[in-house]
Amino acid sequence: MHDRFGVAVIGGGPGGLAAAIEARRNDAGRVLVIERNERPGGILPQCIHNGFGGDIFGQDLPGPLYAQRFIDEAVQNGVEFQSDTMVMGLDSDLTIHAASRRNGYIALKAGAVVLAMGCRERTRAQVRLPGTRPAGVFTAGTVQRLVNIEGYMPGKRFVILGSGDIGMIMARRLTIEGAGVVKVIEILPFLTGLRRNYVQCLRDFDIPLELSTTVNRIIGRERLEAVETVRVDPELKPIPGTEAMIPCDSLLLSVGLIPENELSLRAGVELDPVTGGPKVDERMATNMPGIFAAGNVVTIYDLADEVSKAGYIAGRSAAEYARNGHGGGGDTVDIVPGENVRGVVPHRVNIREGLDTGVVLSFRVSRPIEGKAVIEVMHGDTLAASVRKPFARPAEMLSVHVKLKEINRSDKNITVNVRAADGE
Ligand SMILES: Cc1cc2nc3c(=O)[nH]c(=O)nc-3n(C[C@H](O)[C@H](O)[C@H](O)COP(=O)(O)OP(=O)(O)OC[C@H]3O[C@@H](n4cnc5c(N)ncnc54)[C@H](O)[C@@H]3O)c2cc1C
């Protein structure tokens, strides 16, 4: 057993860095970030487009610069780093088992742990695309890495499956770098990425988007030669006779992100089957004492700024736990998704008497509401909060602030509903 740390953070992306900074600021003692890559920053060094930092820095920054601000701040605050080190296990007594090329196997003990391992992309196998298995089928993040970090263009004529943000951003990037992007196709009848990315990446570059359409067949022997597309009905079943052949040498998949939680599961952390991430309370505490979670490991946020904000909360809570073993305790109220709502974070809230700071509930809708929408937060049968929004789209996370002092009974759940505002 080697050193002992106040707080150990697993993962050095924007979630983990924010958690580490905030843990140091809250007197956690020694704070360590363990990162399997050679450098901290998470996925952001390959996200060279703008769109980061609007909320936190009031500036529109590219991903690498956004990450660097956090790295610099972490260093200034005395955060320690152990890069090129893969965490392989975490015990319930907060012992971390890791391995690195330089040090081999190491075991570390921490007063509290923050899980910040981010997410990974859904692959061809996970969306079950039929056809041959030629070269030229990539996930969007792989192409992002090849083009933005390795400086390598992996194809000339791309079709993009899925209207997720990384896919749309890569459609623009590939076009700027001289590759052809024939079209983006999306199985759902609505966009799954942010509207701003549709405007800035597809519309401004004249790249067509075709909704309610998917890839029916992948064609090619050594290298992809074409994809056959097909329109789908409202149940997402292919409509015979609507097949179309698109010659191309590359298919880029932007079909969703999955929180990276194998480590969490082995540590006994309870996961939410909807988000795929740990169930957390308003302090980002999991069910395991001393284990907190932050960022895309919990749920897929639409903006990295939101990831960092969750990191701050987790870091503050982890520091508190490391200092005095405070585990929340007391009564909690469960928060459950209601009408047209998926995966609310946090999953439960601690009731502490007299506390009136409130809690922010973040969630996505299942179906888009293009007109005015109303979010209703019910505590049992009582309306605890009601917020109107100009629209509600699955791609764009919604949040609502609820005062805890209004929620003073633990025998009733909190339910979140989103519906079209009547008569507007
Ligand atoms: C391929 C890909 C491309 C993306 N592109 C964009 C984009 O263009 N724009 C955008 O806004 N968002 C993008 N995202 C979403 C991105 O996840 C968030 O914006 C943001 O980076 C999330 O921050 P995070 O700290 O939660 O996770 P990450 O930034 O993913 O950081 C997690 C870190 O944990 C490390 N880690 C994981 N497991 C271990 C372990 N066992 N031991 C040690 N270290 C570990 C990883 O190496 C990684 O550095 C992308 C995600 C992926 C997967």
The ligand as an SDF file (V2000), in Angstrom:
LIG
                    3D

 53 58  0  0  0  0  0  0  0  0999 V2000
  -15.4250    9.7380  -28.4870 C   0  0  0  0  0  0  0  0  0  0  0  0
  -16.1380   10.8920  -27.8510 C   0  0  0  0  0  0  0  0  0  0  0  0
  -16.1470   12.1270  -28.4920 C   0  0  0  0  0  0  0  0  0  0  0  0
  -16.7870   13.2120  -27.8930 C   0  0  0  0  0  0  0  0  0  0  0  0
  -16.8060   14.4030  -28.5580 N   0  0  0  0  0  0  0  0  0  0  0  0
  -17.4130   15.4710  -27.9810 C   0  0  0  0  0  0  0  0  0  0  0  0
  -17.4440   16.7280  -28.6390 C   0  0  0  0  0  0  0  0  0  0  0  0
  -16.9730   16.8620  -29.7570 O   0  0  0  0  0  0  0  0  0  0  0  0
  -18.0140   17.7880  -27.9900 N   0  0  0  0  0  0  0  0  0  0  0  0
  -18.5750   17.6420  -26.7350 C   0  0  0  0  0  0  0  0  0  0  0  0
  -19.0770   18.6110  -26.1680 O   0  0  0  0  0  0  0  0  0  0  0  0
  -18.5800   16.4550  -26.1250 N   0  0  0  0  0  0  0  0  0  0  0  0
  -18.0180   15.3760  -26.7140 C   0  0  0  0  0  0  0  0  0  0  0  0
  -18.0390   14.1580  -26.0820 N   0  0  0  0  0  0  0  0  0  0  0  0
  -18.7410   14.0790  -24.8000 C   0  0  0  0  0  0  0  0  0  0  0  0
  -17.7160   14.2110  -23.6960 C   0  0  0  0  0  0  0  0  0  0  0  0
  -17.7740   12.9940  -23.0090 O   0  0  0  0  0  0  0  0  0  0  0  0
  -18.0180   15.4020  -22.7610 C   0  0  0  0  0  0  0  0  0  0  0  0
  -18.1620   16.6180  -23.4250 O   0  0  0  0  0  0  0  0  0  0  0  0
  -16.9280   15.5620  -21.6730 C   0  0  0  0  0  0  0  0  0  0  0  0
  -15.6520   15.3010  -22.1410 O   0  0  0  0  0  0  0  0  0  0  0  0
  -17.2680   14.6410  -20.5180 C   0  0  0  0  0  0  0  0  0  0  0  0
  -16.3640   14.8630  -19.4930 O   0  0  0  0  0  0  0  0  0  0  0  0
  -16.0510   13.7420  -18.4250 P   0  0  0  0  0  0  0  0  0  0  0  0
  -15.0540   14.3260  -17.5050 O   0  0  0  0  0  0  0  0  0  0  0  0
  -17.3120   13.2270  -17.8630 O   0  0  0  0  0  0  0  0  0  0  0  0
  -15.4290   12.5540  -19.2740 O   0  0  0  0  0  0  0  0  0  0  0  0
  -14.1830   12.4460  -20.2470 P   0  0  0  0  0  0  0  0  0  0  0  0
  -13.8200   13.7340  -20.8850 O   0  0  0  0  0  0  0  0  0  0  0  0
  -14.4720   11.2920  -21.1420 O   0  0  0  0  0  0  0  0  0  0  0  0
  -13.0070   12.0420  -19.2430 O   0  0  0  0  0  0  0  0  0  0  0  0
  -12.9790   10.7950  -18.5870 C   0  0  0  0  0  0  0  0  0  0  0  0
  -11.5400   10.3990  -18.3870 C   0  0  0  0  0  0  0  0  0  0  0  0
  -11.4920    9.2480  -17.5600 O   0  0  0  0  0  0  0  0  0  0  0  0
  -10.4270    8.4300  -17.9890 C   0  0  0  0  0  0  0  0  0  0  0  0
  -10.6760    7.0680  -17.5100 N   0  0  0  0  0  0  0  0  0  0  0  0
  -11.7410    6.2670  -17.7890 C   0  0  0  0  0  0  0  0  0  0  0  0
  -11.6450    5.0890  -17.1680 N   0  0  0  0  0  0  0  0  0  0  0  0
  -10.4800    5.1350  -16.4570 C   0  0  0  0  0  0  0  0  0  0  0  0
   -9.8250    4.2160  -15.6080 C   0  0  0  0  0  0  0  0  0  0  0  0
  -10.3420    3.0040  -15.3420 N   0  0  0  0  0  0  0  0  0  0  0  0
   -8.6550    4.5830  -15.0620 N   0  0  0  0  0  0  0  0  0  0  0  0
   -8.1190    5.8080  -15.3030 C   0  0  0  0  0  0  0  0  0  0  0  0
   -8.6970    6.7210  -16.1040 N   0  0  0  0  0  0  0  0  0  0  0  0
   -9.8690    6.3960  -16.6680 C   0  0  0  0  0  0  0  0  0  0  0  0
  -10.4640    8.5630  -19.4990 C   0  0  0  0  0  0  0  0  0  0  0  0
   -9.2160    8.2370  -20.0870 O   0  0  0  0  0  0  0  0  0  0  0  0
  -10.8250   10.0390  -19.6770 C   0  0  0  0  0  0  0  0  0  0  0  0
   -9.6880   10.8550  -19.8220 O   0  0  0  0  0  0  0  0  0  0  0  0
  -17.4250   13.0570  -26.6360 C   0  0  0  0  0  0  0  0  0  0  0  0
  -17.4060   11.8130  -26.0080 C   0  0  0  0  0  0  0  0  0  0  0  0
  -16.7540   10.7380  -26.6050 C   0  0  0  0  0  0  0  0  0  0  0  0
  -16.7480    9.4150  -25.9050 C   0  0  0  0  0  0  0  0  0  0  0  0
  1  2  1  0
  2  3  1  0
  2 52  2  0
  3  4  2  0
  4  5  1  0
  4 50  1  0
  5  6  2  0
  6  7  1  0
  6 13  1  0
  7  8  2  0
  7  9  1  0
  9 10  1  0
 10 11  2  0
 10 12  1  0
 12 13  2  0
 13 14  1  0
 14 15  1  0
 14 50  1  0
 15 16  1  0
 16 17  1  0
 16 18  1  0
 18 19  1  0
 18 20  1  0
 20 21  1  0
 20 22  1  0
 22 23  1  0
 23 24  1  0
 24 25  2  0
 24 26  1  0
 24 27  1  0
 27 28  1  0
 28 29  2  0
 28 30  1  0
 28 31  1  0
 31 32  1  0
 32 33  1  0
 33 34  1  0
 33 48  1  0
 34 35  1  0
 35 36  1  0
 35 46  1  0
 36 37  1  0
 36 45  1  0
 37 38  2  0
 38 39  1  0
 39 40  1  0
 39 45  2  0
 40 41  1  0
 40 42  2  0
 42 43  1  0
 43 44  2  0
 44 45  1  0
 46 47  1  0
 46 48  1  0
 48 49  1  0
 50 51  2  0
 51 52  1  0
 52 53  1  0
M  END
$$$$
